[in-house]
Amino acid sequence: MANDRQSNSILVPAPTAWPLLAALGLTLILGGVVMHPAVTIVGILVLLRAAVGWWLAVLPEQNEQPVPLTATVAPMASIPRSVRSVEHLAPGVRDHRTRIPVEVHPYWSGIYGGAAGALAMALVAMLFGLIAHGSVWYPVNLLAAGILPSLSSLSIEGLRHFNAAGLIAGLVIHGTVSLLVGILYAVMLPMFPRGATWRSSLVTPVLWSGLIAASLSVINPTLNERIAWGWFVASQIAFGLAAGQIVARSAKIQTMQSWPLTERAGIEAQEREEGL
């Protein structure tokens, strides 16, 4: 846009720090999930203030500043025309990445990884029960208390004793969630770059623990007070490391997108059988 007041300059948007403050507010909001609700509140205030300032920097009149134009113009460089042609890849041709990732872990590796992670998590939970409460049944009953009202109303002393309903409910919850998360690891790990297995095995459980802590304090405050969150995070990390390593060490398989259309449709296989 030309500057009416100064013909040898153009108007460009003036620099502003509001986008940076908005990003800081979003960071504080997400950081409060794993740290403290007060951090989230501060992040919301910072984000609202940045949004208002950013809005006023554009409307009702955009803040602009003139940039002087140089009088000299550099000569345009001549680009030689290439005689080479570009070879375009078509879907179905091998190594043509129509979708990423090209290779994935088999789903069975996620099931094995979920089972290994469930075992590692159970060992950490039982160690917590023995050290903190002198009973391996306390973490099982505490897990089952999330869906069984009869257990959620028990005292800490009552949770230390064996409970058949608590054992069955705890095994069902623990086994189902572990297998589903293990399959999720198998699906998602091929999408990450190399070396991300260790980082995802450590960071993901911490974020998951923060999300559970933030939601459980609202859904069931009584159960939230009985959970030792340090041990809880340790058990989640044990799951992530065990499941992540099992899945990462499994051999990847190619997706069907790299196969020719005739192989995907099974035409070549039928022709070979007929020829035999």
C-alpha positions as CSV (number, residue, x, y, z in Angstrom):
1,M,0.0,0.0,0.0
2,A,1.4,3.4,-1.0
3,N,1.9,6.1,1.6
4,D,-0.1,9.2,0.9
5,R,1.9,11.4,3.2
6,Q,5.3,10.3,1.9
7,S,5.5,9.1,-1.7
8,N,8.9,7.4,-1.4
9,S,7.7,4.9,1.2
10,I,5.1,2.2,1.7
11,L,3.0,1.3,4.7
12,V,3.5,-2.0,6.4
13,P,1.9,-3.4,9.6
14,A,3.7,-2.1,12.7
15,P,5.5,-4.6,14.9
16,T,3.6,-5.8,17.9
17,A,4.3,-8.2,20.8
18,W,0.7,-9.3,21.3
19,P,1.0,-12.5,19.3
20,L,4.0,-13.5,21.5
21,L,2.0,-12.8,24.6
22,A,-0.9,-14.8,23.2
23,A,1.4,-17.8,22.7
24,L,2.7,-17.3,26.3
25,G,-0.9,-17.4,27.6
26,L,-1.6,-20.7,25.7
27,T,1.6,-22.2,27.1
28,L,0.6,-21.2,30.6
29,I,-2.9,-22.7,30.2
30,L,-1.5,-26.0,29.0
31,G,1.3,-25.9,31.7
32,G,-1.3,-25.5,34.4
33,V,-2.7,-28.9,33.6
34,V,0.4,-30.6,34.9
35,M,1.5,-28.0,37.5
36,H,-1.2,-26.0,39.3
37,P,-4.6,-24.5,38.5
38,A,-3.2,-21.1,39.4
39,V,-0.9,-21.3,36.4
40,T,-3.9,-21.9,34.1
41,I,-5.7,-18.9,35.6
42,V,-2.7,-16.7,34.9
43,G,-2.5,-18.1,31.4
44,I,-6.2,-17.3,30.7
45,L,-5.7,-13.7,31.9
46,V,-2.6,-13.2,29.8
47,L,-4.4,-14.7,26.7
48,L,-7.4,-12.4,27.1
49,R,-5.2,-9.4,27.5
50,A,-3.2,-10.3,24.5
51,A,-6.4,-11.0,22.4
52,V,-7.7,-7.5,23.3
53,G,-4.4,-5.8,22.5
54,W,-4.1,-7.7,19.2
55,W,-7.6,-6.8,18.3
56,L,-7.0,-3.1,19.0
57,A,-3.8,-3.2,16.9
58,V,-5.9,-4.0,13.8
59,L,-9.3,-2.5,14.5
60,P,-10.8,0.1,14.2
61,E,-7.7,1.2,12.4
62,Q,-4.6,-0.8,11.6
63,N,-1.4,0.3,13.2
64,E,1.1,0.9,10.3
65,Q,4.5,2.4,9.8
66,P,6.2,3.7,6.7
67,V,9.1,1.9,5.2
68,P,11.3,4.0,2.8
69,L,11.9,2.8,-0.7
70,T,15.4,2.6,-2.2
71,A,15.9,4.5,-5.4
72,T,18.2,1.8,-7.0
73,V,16.7,-1.3,-8.5
74,A,18.9,-4.4,-8.8
75,P,18.9,-5.9,-12.3
76,M,16.9,-9.0,-12.7
77,A,19.1,-12.1,-13.0
78,S,18.5,-14.2,-16.0
79,I,17.6,-17.8,-15.2
80,P,18.7,-20.4,-17.8
81,R,15.9,-22.6,-19.0
82,S,16.4,-26.3,-18.2
83,V,15.8,-28.9,-20.8
84,R,15.2,-31.6,-18.3
85,S,11.7,-33.0,-17.6
86,V,10.2,-33.8,-14.3
87,E,9.1,-37.4,-13.8
88,H,5.8,-37.4,-11.9
89,L,5.0,-40.3,-9.6
90,A,1.6,-41.9,-9.7
91,P,-0.4,-43.5,-6.8
92,G,0.4,-47.2,-6.6
93,V,4.0,-46.9,-7.7
94,R,6.4,-48.3,-5.1
95,D,8.0,-45.8,-2.8
96,H,5.4,-43.1,-3.7
97,R,4.4,-41.6,-0.4
98,T,0.7,-40.9,-0.9
99,R,0.2,-41.2,2.9
100,I,2.7,-41.1,5.8
101,P,3.9,-43.3,7.4
102,V,4.8,-45.8,4.7
103,E,5.7,-48.5,7.2
104,V,3.7,-49.2,10.4
105,H,4.0,-51.5,13.4
106,P,1.6,-54.4,13.4
107,Y,-1.3,-54.2,15.8
108,W,-0.2,-57.3,17.6
109,S,2.9,-55.4,18.8
110,G,0.6,-52.9,20.4
111,I,-1.2,-55.7,22.2
112,Y,2.1,-57.2,23.5
113,G,3.3,-53.7,24.4
114,G,0.1,-53.0,26.3
115,A,0.4,-56.2,28.2
116,A,4.0,-55.5,29.1
117,G,3.1,-52.0,30.1
118,A,0.2,-53.3,32.2
119,L,2.6,-55.6,34.1
120,A,5.2,-52.9,34.7
121,M,2.5,-50.5,35.9
122,A,1.1,-53.2,38.2
123,L,4.5,-53.9,39.7
124,V,5.0,-50.2,40.6
125,A,1.5,-49.9,42.0
126,M,2.0,-53.0,44.2
127,L,5.3,-51.6,45.4
128,F,3.5,-48.4,46.3
129,G,0.8,-50.4,48.2
130,L,3.4,-52.3,50.2
131,I,5.5,-49.3,51.1
132,A,2.8,-46.7,51.8
133,H,0.0,-49.0,53.2
134,G,1.4,-52.4,53.8
135,S,-1.0,-54.0,51.3
136,V,-1.0,-54.9,47.6
137,W,-4.8,-54.7,47.5
138,Y,-4.9,-50.9,48.2
139,P,-4.0,-49.8,44.6
140,V,-6.3,-52.4,43.1
141,N,-9.3,-51.4,45.3
142,L,-8.5,-47.7,44.8
143,L,-8.6,-48.2,41.0
144,A,-11.9,-50.1,41.2
145,A,-13.4,-47.4,43.5
146,G,-13.7,-45.2,40.4
147,I,-16.6,-47.3,39.2
148,L,-17.8,-49.1,42.4
149,P,-19.6,-46.9,44.9
150,S,-19.2,-49.5,47.6
151,L,-15.4,-49.1,47.4
152,S,-15.3,-45.4,47.0
153,S,-17.1,-45.0,50.4
154,L,-14.6,-47.2,52.3
155,S,-12.0,-45.8,54.5
156,I,-8.2,-46.2,53.8
157,E,-8.2,-49.1,56.2
158,G,-11.0,-50.8,54.3
159,L,-9.2,-50.4,51.0
160,R,-6.2,-52.4,52.4
161,H,-8.2,-55.6,52.6
162,F,-8.9,-58.1,49.8
163,N,-12.2,-57.4,47.9
164,A,-13.3,-59.9,45.2
165,A,-15.4,-57.3,43.3
166,G,-12.6,-54.8,43.5
167,L,-10.1,-57.3,42.1
168,I,-12.4,-58.2,39.1
169,A,-13.2,-54.5,38.4
170,G,-9.6,-53.5,38.8
171,L,-8.3,-56.2,36.4
172,V,-11.0,-55.3,33.8
173,I,-10.2,-51.6,33.9
174,H,-6.5,-52.0,34.0
175,G,-6.3,-54.7,31.3
176,T,-8.7,-52.9,28.9
177,V,-7.1,-49.5,29.1
178,S,-3.6,-50.9,28.9
179,L,-4.4,-52.9,25.7
180,L,-6.1,-49.9,24.1
181,V,-3.2,-47.6,24.9
182,G,-0.7,-50.2,23.7
183,I,-2.5,-50.3,20.3
184,L,-2.5,-46.5,20.3
185,Y,1.3,-46.6,20.7
186,A,1.6,-49.0,17.8
187,V,-0.5,-46.7,15.6
188,M,1.2,-43.4,16.6
189,L,4.9,-44.3,17.0
190,P,5.6,-44.6,13.2
191,M,4.4,-41.0,12.8
192,F,7.2,-39.7,15.1
193,P,10.8,-39.1,13.9
194,R,13.6,-41.4,14.9
195,G,14.7,-41.2,18.5
196,A,11.2,-40.1,19.6
197,T,10.4,-43.4,21.3
198,W,12.1,-42.5,24.6
199,R,10.7,-39.0,24.6
200,S,7.1,-40.1,23.9
201,S,7.4,-42.9,26.5
202,L,8.4,-40.2,29.1
203,V,6.4,-37.1,28.1
204,T,3.1,-38.8,27.1
205,P,2.6,-40.5,30.6
206,V,3.3,-37.2,32.4
207,L,0.8,-35.3,30.3
208,W,-1.7,-38.1,30.7
209,S,-1.2,-38.0,34.5
210,G,-1.7,-34.2,34.5
211,L,-5.0,-34.5,32.6
212,I,-6.3,-37.2,35.0
213,A,-5.3,-35.2,38.0
214,A,-7.0,-32.1,36.7
215,S,-10.2,-33.9,35.8
216,L,-10.4,-36.2,38.8
217,S,-10.2,-33.2,41.2
218,V,-13.5,-32.1,39.8
219,I,-15.2,-35.4,39.2
220,N,-14.2,-37.3,42.4
221,P,-12.3,-35.1,44.9
222,T,-12.4,-37.8,47.6
223,L,-10.7,-40.3,45.3
224,N,-8.3,-37.6,44.1
225,E,-7.1,-37.0,47.7
226,R,-6.2,-40.7,48.2
227,I,-4.0,-41.0,45.2
228,A,-0.2,-40.5,45.7
229,W,0.5,-38.7,42.5
230,G,4.2,-39.2,42.6
231,W,3.7,-43.0,42.5
232,F,0.9,-42.6,39.9
233,V,3.3,-40.7,37.5
234,A,6.0,-43.3,38.2
235,S,3.6,-46.1,37.2
236,Q,2.5,-44.3,34.1
237,I,6.2,-43.8,33.1
238,A,6.8,-47.5,33.7
239,F,4.0,-48.3,31.3
240,G,5.2,-45.9,28.7
241,L,8.8,-47.3,28.8
242,A,7.7,-50.9,28.6
243,A,5.0,-50.5,26.0
244,G,7.1,-48.1,23.9
245,Q,10.1,-50.4,23.8
246,I,8.1,-53.5,22.9
247,V,6.4,-51.7,20.0
248,A,9.5,-49.9,18.8
249,R,11.5,-53.1,18.6
250,S,8.9,-54.9,16.5
251,A,9.5,-55.2,12.7
252,K,7.5,-52.7,10.6
253,I,5.4,-53.7,7.7
254,Q,4.6,-51.8,4.5
255,T,1.2,-50.3,4.0
256,M,-0.8,-51.3,1.0
257,Q,-0.4,-47.8,-0.5
258,S,3.0,-48.9,-1.9
259,W,1.5,-51.9,-3.7
260,P,0.4,-51.6,-7.3
261,L,-3.4,-51.5,-7.9
262,T,-3.4,-55.1,-9.3
263,E,-1.8,-56.4,-6.1
264,R,-4.2,-54.5,-3.9
265,A,-7.2,-55.8,-5.8
266,G,-5.8,-59.4,-5.7
267,I,-5.8,-59.7,-9.5
268,E,-2.1,-60.8,-9.8
269,A,-2.7,-63.4,-7.0
270,Q,-5.6,-64.9,-8.9
271,E,-3.7,-65.0,-12.2
272,R,-0.8,-66.8,-10.5
273,E,-3.2,-69.4,-9.0
274,E,-4.9,-69.9,-12.4
275,G,-1.4,-70.3,-14.1
276,L,-0.5,-73.0,-11.6
